[in-house]
Amino acid sequence: MSDMGAASSFRQSPVGERPIVAFDFDGTLTIRDSFTAFMRDRAGPMGWATGLARISPALLAYLGDRDRGRIKAASVKQFLGGLSRQELEAEADRFADKVWDRFMRPDALACWKAWGDKGAHRVIVTASPEITVAPFARRLGAEGLLGTRMVFDTQDRVTGVFDGENCRGEEKVRRLRAAYGPNMVLTAAYGDTSGDTEMIAFAQEKGFRVFHGRP
């Protein structure tokens, strides 16, 4: 039996009648990709270089098929494979504390707070794994978190497999509808790449690359 790795990391809040506002995470709320930075930080310079060499076939394949899910799975298996859920959660917490002050965009945080002050249900919708974004989501006071879901084996260790699709593109809209209902109304959405296009198009207020602040 396998399991996904989000429920123990982040507790979703009920929506009620509140407007739903979706934020991409990497590059939108942050200045760079948090998951790559997490794996690199954990591996160290030598471990990172060695690991990249070992997944070079997958990197070369990506140049042809542009399958982000496949290259992400290969990276997870190489850099995190065999790590227990408890260890991963602890290291994700440590990483979030370490990089927060230099990762988060001040103008994005101001927008996030403004929607919170209006009583919105703010959900992070990210291609990064839910379990590594969860510490950031908790610190932000997010009401929801939807991301790529890791699978853990019967010993509760990282397998390098994902539960479902990589959470980008149309998958972001599908996950939102699965979480909030097929007739949900997305009041606003913010993102910065082609992976956010469908989500932003789905929203009433469309925010594409509107945040440029740096810590």
N, C-alpha and C positions, 0 to 999 in steps of 0.2 A: 504494500500500500504506500502511496505517496501523498504529500500534502503541499499546499501552497503556503507562501510565507508572509502573509499580510495581517491576518486577524489579530495575532498577538502583539503586533507592533503599533497598530493605529486603530482607534475606535471611531467609527463613523457617527456623526450626529444626525438626528432626524431633521427633515427639511421643513415640514409644516407648510406654511403659506409663504415662506421667505423666497425671494428671488434667488435663482441659482446662477452663480458666476464661476466660470472655469478659467484656471490659469495653467498654462504649460509651466514646467519647472526650469529645465536646463536652458539657459540663454535668455529666459524671460524673467523669472524671479532671480536667477543667478547670472553671473557673467560668463560661465563656461559649463561644460558638461560635468556634472557632479559624479556620475558613476565611473567614468574613465579616471577622473581624478582620485576617486576613492580606491580603485583597484591599484592605480599607480603608487599612491601613497602607502598602501599596505604592502605592496611587493618590494618597494625600495628600488633604487636605480639599477642594480644588477639583476634583481629578480624580474623587474619590468622588461629589461632588454632580453633576458633569457626567455621569458614567457612569450614575448612578441615573435622571437625567432621560432619558437615551437608552434605557434599558430600561423606561421607565414603561409601555409597552403590555404587556410581559410581567408587570410587577408588578400591573397591573390585571386581567390574565387570571388570575393566581394567586388573586385574591380570589374568583373564580368557580369555578375548577376545582381549586384546592388541589394542583396538580401541582408538588411540590417539585423533582422532577427537571428539569422544563422551566424553572423560574425559575433553578435553579442553572446549567443549561447556558447560559442567556442571560447570566447574570452572568460566567461563565467566558469566554465569547466576548468580552464587553465589556471586562473588566478584565485578562484574561490572554491573549487571542487573539493569536497570532503569536509569543508568547514561546517561546524554545527550551527544550527539556527541561533542558539544562545550566544555563541562566539560572534556570529555575524551581526546580530543586533547590538552587542556591546561595542564592536568595532565601528559600526555605523554611527552610534551615539558619540563615540570619541571623535570620529572624523567631523561630524557636524559641528561639535563644539570647537574643534580646531580651526575650521575654515570659515565659520559663519561671518566674521567681521570682514573678510576679504572676498567673499563670494556673492553676497546679496546686494542686488541693485537697490539703491535708496529710493529712486522714483517708483520702482515696482512695489516696494514695501509700503510706500505712501498710498498708492492706489489700492493695494490689498487692505490696508487699514481703513481707508475711506469706505470701501464696500462693507467692511465689518461694522463700521459705525452706522451704516444704513440698514443693518440687520440682515445682510445677505448670507446665504449659505455658500461659502467659498470652497471650491473643490479643486485640488491639484490634479491635473490629468497629464501623466508623464510616461514617456517610453522607458525611463529608468525603472529599476525594480522598486516596487512598493516598499520593500523591507529596508532599503538603504535611504529612501527619501523620507520615511516615516519620522526620523528624529527632527528633520527640518519642518515637516508638517506639524508636528506637535508643538515645536517652538513658535511657529507662526500662528498657532491657534486655529488651524484649518478645521473646517467642518467635515471635509471629505477628502479622500485620497484614492485615486484610481491610477494604477500603473501596471507595468509588466510584472507578472507573478512568477516567482521562482517555485520550483518543485523540490521538495525534500524527500529523502528516502525513508525507509522504515526506522533508521537510526537517527532521523531528524538532521541529516546532513545534506549540504548542497549537492545536487546531481549535475547541474549544467544543462538542465532541461527546463522549459517554461510551461506553465499551465495556461494554454491559450496563446493568442497571437501577441507579437510585439505591439505595445500600446502606442501606435502612431497612425497618422492618416485616418482612414475611415474607421479603424478600430477604436479611436478615441470617441467618436460619435456613438458607436455601438455600445461601448462600455457605459457611456453616460445614460443612454436609453435603458440599458439593463439595470442600472443603479436607481434611476429616478422615474422610470416608466416610459413607454413608447410615445406618449403624448406630452412629454416634458417640454417646458419652455426654457431655453437657455438665455438668460437676460443679457449676459456679456461673456466674451471669451477673449483671452490674450495669448499670443504665441509669437514665435519668431522664425519658424522654418516651414518648409513645405509639408512637414509632418503635422502641422497645426491647421493647414488650409481648410480641411473639411469641418473641423470643430469651429473655427472662426466663422465660416460661411453659415453654419447652423445657428449662430447666435444673433440676437437682435442688435446688440452693440458689438462692433467688430474692432478688435485691437491687434493689429499686426505690426510688430516691431515698433511699438510706441514707447518702449523703455530703453534708455541709452545710458542711464547713470552708472557710475562706478564708485565703489567704496572709497 
